[in-house]
Amino acid sequence: TTVGDSSLRILLILLILPKYGIKGFVFIMYFSNVFTCFLNVGKATNKAKCEIDLIKSVFCPCGFAFIVTLLLDTLIKNLVPCSMVVYITLMSSVSLCLYALYVFRLFGTEIIGDIKGLYSAK
């Protein structure tokens, strides 16, 4: 996967960078990282002999995150006239809270069990 991803990245840089500049380079990096992620997840699931429901486990959370980010971006820009630092802080804070809720929803019972175990061990 490393050679394939690197080769693809170099090819895309040669083709896209001269025409689109830094925006093309940023696109190439995003695309390349997502591509590498899928290659590595595929390799790991093949070795572990497990299956992943891509729609439920990957596409729905990514789509939801994209929609929430667009809505939040629109709300912050239209409702709160602020500097870039405040904008980044607000976006990061809301994103972190949503991520924490998602993680707690996925692993909530284990987290609660671990916390109870810590208190009962004393």
Residue pairs with C-beta under 8 A, 6 or more apart in sequence:
1 36
1 39
1 40
1 43
4 39
5 32
5 35
5 36
5 39
8 32
8 35
9 28
9 32
12 28
12 31
12 32
13 25
13 28
16 24
16 25
16 27
16 28
17 24
17 25
17 28
20 27
41 52
45 51
45 52
52 58
61 102
65 98
68 98
69 91
69 95
72 91
72 94
72 95
73 91
76 82
76 87
76 90
76 91
77 87
80 86
80 87
80 90
82 90
104 111
